[in-house]
């Protein structure tokens, strides 16, 4: 720190030295001393996630919660979906007794950290389709749907492969109609409705004949 202080007397705008000074104080939990150096980095157009993250903690330590909130929100502009920023923003809201906002941000921190494998399962399923292995293709598309329940593509594949794999026309009809009900507000709904309409009619006729 003595060498850094000497360097700053020679060049008070050195980004490297200001950064070292800020981190030196921060790493020793001297947040009050670190704060002005992080602020100086921001003023020198150093808009980086780690700077806002540490500056936010310094502000929280100094009970400057509104400034802390602004820091964490700046992080979202630089790195959308930053789980740590959501968590720290939740902490800040909680300190301010803004409990509903705290819950929203804590839950968002959980959501953005969830790992999804829908693309991988879909890719595996596509390979099984090429191998004409309907059973394993269907199972993997079902896994893709479990990972991403809003994927119209994966749902469509489950319906089509189920039509091939299962024999019960009532089950097939239920899947087709369930698909159309789930995605009735989707922008591609009319396309799928048109694709499915004849098959639904055929299944209804098959069920009717089997009852007779």
Order of alpha helices (4+ residues) and beta strands (2+ residues): alpha-alpha-alpha-alpha-alpha-alpha-alpha-alpha-alpha-alpha-alpha-alpha
